[in-house]
Amino acid sequence: MQTRYLILFFISIMLTNLSCKNTKNDAPDKGVSFGLNEYRKEMIDSIQYAIELEIPAQKSQPTQGKQLITFNLKSLDSALVLDFNTDSAHIHSVKAEGKEIAYEFVNEHIVINKDKLIKGKNQVEIVFTAGDLSLNRNEEYLYTLFVPDRASTCFPLFDQPNLKASYTLTLKTPKTWEAVSNGILKEKTSGADQNIYQFEKTKPISSYLFAFAAGKFFKTEKTVGNRAMTMYYRETDSVKVKRNSDEVFNLHAKSLAWLENYTAIKYPFGKFDFVLIPSFQYGGMEHPGSIFYNESSLFLDENAPVNRKLARASVIAHESAHMWFGDLVTMDWFSDVWLKEVFANFMAAKIVQPSFPEINFELRFLLAHYPGAYEVDRSSGTNPILQKLGNLKNAGTLYGGIIYQKAPIIMRQLEKKIGENMMRESLREYLKSFSFGNAKWDDLIGIIDKKSPEDITTWSNVWVKTPGMPEYEFVGDKDEILIQQKKDSLSDRIWQQPVLTYWKEMFAQGSVSINLDNKPQSVRKPDLPAMVFPNSNGQGYGYFKMDSVSEDYFLKNYNSKKDTMLTDPVFRGAMLVNIWEGFLRGDGATPVNFAKTLLDILPKENNALISDNLLGDIQTTWWTFLTESERNQYQQNAEKILWTLLETTPDKGMKNSYFRAFRNISMTEDGLGKLESLWNEKLKVKDLILSEDDKISLAYELVLKGRGDGKAIFEKQLSDTKNPDRKSKMKFVIPALSPEQNIRDAFFESLKKPENREHEAWVLEALGYLHHPLRAKNSTKYLKTSLDLLQEVQLTGDIFFPQRWLGATFSGHSDQEAADIANTFLKENPEYPYYLKNKILQSTDMLDRAVKLKK
């Protein structure tokens, strides 16, 4: 206890007199430093915000606001630091206890001297102009997105997750607008040209979870299982809305009921609404009482493939799970952001299973998590699940494949290690102990360690707190085959996990389950040389190198009914993941032979999940690893295989998947002719229903590949596009597709201005076409500038934007020149922030591998 207060004493000395001095050394850092976070957590509590915002009818006009902040101050040993990430001109007045007071504005903070405050209850009133960085303003609507530290870009507050507060919001909007927020709508009044929405006080929530949306939204209300819900949306296709609405409501109701049963805690936040937003930056965002979704994630096209339906169910379950894991109990500091995400994904996997009894969920978990996790973990820019964070302004860089794909794998391993009952008991204790508060990963580990005989702390230290993935190899001779973990940079690290391995000889086959540790272990003592199929149930994590004999047998006999092992879809999925990893590491076939093999086995596959995975690998191999001459050599055959599958598959969902793959790779006169005829509706394929988005994508592909008059194609498609949001997006993207280099150059130049990057989904789609492999030679010149912009992109964009900016920029490039630009940039910037350096290394890993494999 004494040590704790000694630390706080030194922190207080560092922060004392911030308002009295303007020297650089005395000023609070931009963002929220860990020291400021810890100090305020100890000194401030009982926070309430009463916020009033007036939203103008015109997008160009600023939003005016005022707020009353009520809080309890435990000590007067330092100035008060409020976060307001704008500039001083946005602050009009600051009052304490009703009297205007002096303040300083330092590094995006409002600093109030301690002599203006009292020990105990304080009230600070601020009149301000809201910042618009996170208001996501469009002509007909706006919505907030404050994760992880963006609330302070809109209004002044204590913007850290462990200072939970209650929010009371009043919104003044244009007369034709709807409005929704976390709290229950208390009252709506209307004037001549304005609506006034008053929302009731919320339960205590973290600042990044406070949210509101307002605009020209449609609204549907429904009660399912005694739970009233309201859906807000912008989609104008009433048939699509009607086709999807019931399922969207039902999936929410099922998710919430399942979570109440699992956690033994009723839904904690009263009302339950959700808002569907066009081109929303994420699949969803878990604001309690008002979840925001990407509209296209929930309103599916007719005959959507099974993966799209699963994705919809999963994102709904994911955001619903956050109401408990993340909202009710929130991480103490964003270094533990993975904790809320892992439980949301982990629970989502459990929740969706009853809704899809026809789906093999072992296979689905494998393909939904392992490839994405490996994509980061195989790169030199990988990171631990639990990362260090010195300042909240960098919290967005923590997000990525390790949090969303690897962490659920590790959590499933933990559940298998301690058992489902103990996991459930531990999580119930965790939620009950920290309800409406904050917790850390080690808090949960402490609960589990008390219940389990296993050494969970040691296990956690390797899997959660160190980066990378284990690699395994088989050694031995005709007398014995052994599996062992290869040594890595952390030589004493042991990735404890069970692994199942199939073996096959001429006259026998079987399997062996091994708990891997630091010693080579026997797989089989064969009478004859055996084939070995490692990690055959797909549950082990790491690179399991396959020998060429075993790999050849698997591929040549793919899905053969003569071998029961090969008819197991989980086995096929696991081996395909192994083989893909081997190919990327240079341990498999050449790119040409690998592409041919994938195309050969595709028609033999009858499982939609595996087929979709194969289509993804085929398209990546096609555009990233094959040279132009190699593509030309096999172009006609590839198109023929995909078109035949498109025409003949009885699975209506897979028909759409084959169509999109065919659209992606088509280049021959015949292939482009088919695309054009589908676009202008001269050609119809049975059960292939093309949405407005599909038609727009077809128009893009035709212009990109030089089929027809580009100007005329775009004019017709714009005329045919009825949805105003899709039309606006199309107008933004079109310059990136122009056949004129100067127009593409001008478009890229425009992205240097932050205001032209506001619609991030639009920017990413445009970048994908700007850097398409067919345009890569002419877009290489954009790479250095794109890297130069990365730090600004990180500070002005949302959490996934830096990684996606890099991905869209480099994904179309596969030559030495592009690799050299990235490597030179890193060499010339040795002090570059490590968290962004890692993003570059992750995003260029496939590029580097393509260069090596093409040599």
CORCORUR-V531633 format. One record per run of one state. SS is the DSSP state (h for helix, s for strand, l for the rest). FROM is the first residue (numbers start at 1). LEN is the number of residues. If there is no record, write none. Layout:
ss & from & len
SS & FROM & LEN
SS & FROM & LEN
//
This chain:
ss & from & len
l & 1 & 1
h & 2 & 14
l & 16 & 8
h & 24 & 3
l & 27 & 6
s & 33 & 1
h & 34 & 10
s & 44 & 11
l & 55 & 9
s & 64 & 10
l & 74 & 6
s & 80 & 4
l & 84 & 4
h & 88 & 3
s & 91 & 6
l & 97 & 2
s & 99 & 2
l & 101 & 3
s & 104 & 3
l & 107 & 2
s & 109 & 4
l & 113 & 1
h & 114 & 3
l & 117 & 3
s & 120 & 10
l & 130 & 7
s & 137 & 1
l & 138 & 3
s & 141 & 3
l & 144 & 7
h & 151 & 3
l & 154 & 3
s & 157 & 1
l & 158 & 7
s & 165 & 10
l & 175 & 3
s & 178 & 4
l & 182 & 3
s & 185 & 6
l & 191 & 3
s & 194 & 6
l & 200 & 5
s & 205 & 1
l & 206 & 1
h & 207 & 3
l & 210 & 2
s & 212 & 4
l & 216 & 2
s & 218 & 7
l & 225 & 2
s & 227 & 7
l & 234 & 4
h & 238 & 26
l & 264 & 8
s & 272 & 6
l & 278 & 6
s & 284 & 2
l & 286 & 4
s & 290 & 5
h & 295 & 4
l & 299 & 7
h & 306 & 17
l & 323 & 2
s & 325 & 1
l & 326 & 3
s & 329 & 3
l & 332 & 2
h & 334 & 20
l & 354 & 7
h & 361 & 17
l & 378 & 13
s & 391 & 1
h & 392 & 7
l & 399 & 2
h & 401 & 18
l & 419 & 1
h & 420 & 14
l & 434 & 3
s & 437 & 3
l & 440 & 1
h & 441 & 11
l & 452 & 4
h & 456 & 8
l & 464 & 7
s & 471 & 7
l & 478 & 2
s & 480 & 6
l & 486 & 11
s & 497 & 8
l & 505 & 4
s & 509 & 8
l & 517 & 4
s & 521 & 4
l & 525 & 6
s & 531 & 3
l & 534 & 9
s & 543 & 2
l & 545 & 3
h & 548 & 9
l & 557 & 7
h & 564 & 4
l & 568 & 1
h & 569 & 16
l & 585 & 6
h & 591 & 12
l & 603 & 5
h & 608 & 18
l & 626 & 2
h & 628 & 21
l & 649 & 3
h & 652 & 14
l & 666 & 3
h & 669 & 11
l & 680 & 12
h & 692 & 13
l & 705 & 5
h & 710 & 11
l & 721 & 3
h & 724 & 14
l & 738 & 3
h & 741 & 10
l & 751 & 3
h & 754 & 4
l & 758 & 2
h & 760 & 11
l & 771 & 2
h & 773 & 16
l & 789 & 1
h & 790 & 7
l & 797 & 4
h & 801 & 10
l & 811 & 5
h & 816 & 13
l & 829 & 5
h & 834 & 10
l & 844 & 1
h & 845 & 10
l & 855 & 1
//
